[in-house]
Amino acid sequence: MYAQVEDQPGSGQAFPQDSQGLESGLGRPPAGRRHNLGHKPRKTKRQLRSGGSSLVHKSDTGRVDQLMPNHR
């Protein structure tokens, strides 16, 4: 018997989907934009702020999908 994986309610906000659903990819926040921003160059912070949307890699979408609320 396997342990049941619990849903994480906040994952729906952390990984937004577009209208296509999981087929086109899940969004994710860019790495490197949490802390120590005073030590990072202005160019880096600007690119993290206005860069294109980052997507979860297709090999990780199954794991993220298990965390999503109302997955079945």
N, C-alpha and C positions, 0 to 999 in steps of 0.2 A: 504494500500500500504506500502510495506516495503522499508526501506532505502537500497540503493545499497551499497554493501561492496566493497571498493576500493582495488585493488591489491597493494601489497607492492613490488616494484621491487627488493629490497635488500633481500627479504626473500628467493629467490632462491639460494643465496650464503650462507645465514645463516643456512638453513636447507637442506643440500645436500641429494639427493636421490641416491640410487644405481640403478643397471640395472633392478631390480625387480619392482621398483616404490613404491607406497604407501603401497603395501601389506606387504613388509618386514620391513618397518619402515623408518622414516626420521631421519637423523642424527642431532645432536645438539651439541653445544660447552659445555664442562664440566663447572659446576658451581664452583665458588670459585677461578677463575683464572684471575680476572680482575684487582684488586687493593689490596693494603696492602700486597703485596707478601713478603716484608721484615720482616713481623711479623709471617709468616707461616713457619713451619718446612721444612727443605730440603726434607724430605721424602714425605710430602704432595705435594710439587711442582713437584717433580719427578713423582709421581703417576698421577698427573693431566696432565703432559706433555706426558707421554708415555702410559697412560692407554688405555683401549679399547674404542671403539667409544660408545658414549652415544646415546640412541635413545629416540625420543619423545614417550610418553606413548600413547597406542592405543586409549585411550579416548580423547586425545587432537589432534589427527591427522586430524579430521574434521575441527577444528578451524585453524590449521596451513595451511591446504589445501586451505582454503578460502583466505589466505594472499598470496599464491603463484601466481606468474605471469602466465598468460595464463591458469588459472583454469576455467573449465566450466563443 
